[in-house]
Amino acid sequence: MIIGIYAAFVFVYIFRDEVLLSTYGLRIFERLLISSIMLLVILEQCYSLNSFYKMKNFKIPTLLGVITYGLYCLHFIIITLTLGVTKLLGLNDAVWEVIFLETFAGLLITIAVSLFSYRHFEKPFLKLKDKFAFTTKKIA
């Protein structure tokens, strides 16, 4: 059953345009079908004891998942700053500089700033969360 869930995910990912968007009747249910398959993948990752792999074992995607809020909030600012600095330094004249230098510099700086933001701003507030919550966790 688990293999079937992932096979459906891969099938929808690869053949979405050819199968799901080919007829009007299937277009109506396209988003519902994709959402349902993704829900099954998430449930399998969280609760299945018989998984053939767990995403939590991959350290880099897990770390990026932890700092997602910082990535979301800060990426546009960092990209804009990166574009400005490379333009000021004249490092965006060639196509390779724009594609590789600006892209990877913006990504690495965004990840670094998001890590800093998580450790020094978000994490202290997350520790205070239980003190101000209406309901707290009870240990059974």
Residue, then its C-alpha position, 0 to 999 in steps of 0.5 A: m500500500i505504501i509503494g502504491i501511494y508513492a507510485a501514485f505520487v510519481f505518476v501524478y507528478i510525471f503525467r499530470d498534464e497528459v492525464l489529469l488536464s486532458t479532459y474537462g471532467l478530470r480537471i474538476f477533480e485534479r486538485l482534490l486528487i493531488s491533495s489527497i495523494m499528498l495527504l497520504v504521503i504526509l500521513e505515511q511519513c508521520y505515522s507509518l511504522n513500516s516506511f522504507y525511508k523517513m524524510k526526517n533521516f535526511k538532515i539538510p531537508t529537515l534543517l531547511g524545514v525548520i528554518t522555512y519561516g525565515l526562508y519565506c520571510l527573508h528570501f526576497i530581501i536577501i535576493t534584492l540585496t544580492l542583485g544590488v551588490t553584484k550589480l554594484l561590483g559589476l559581477n552580473d555582466a555575463v550570463w554565467e554570473v547571473i545564473f550561477l553567482e547570483t543564484f547560489a550567493g542569494l541562496l547561501i546567504t538566505i540560508a545563513v540569515s535564516l539560520f541566524s534568525y531562527r537561533h536568535f529570534e524564533k527559538p527563544f519565542l518558541k520556548l515561551k509558547d507553552k508559558f502563554a498557551f491556554t492549554t498545555k501539554k499533560i504528560a500521561 
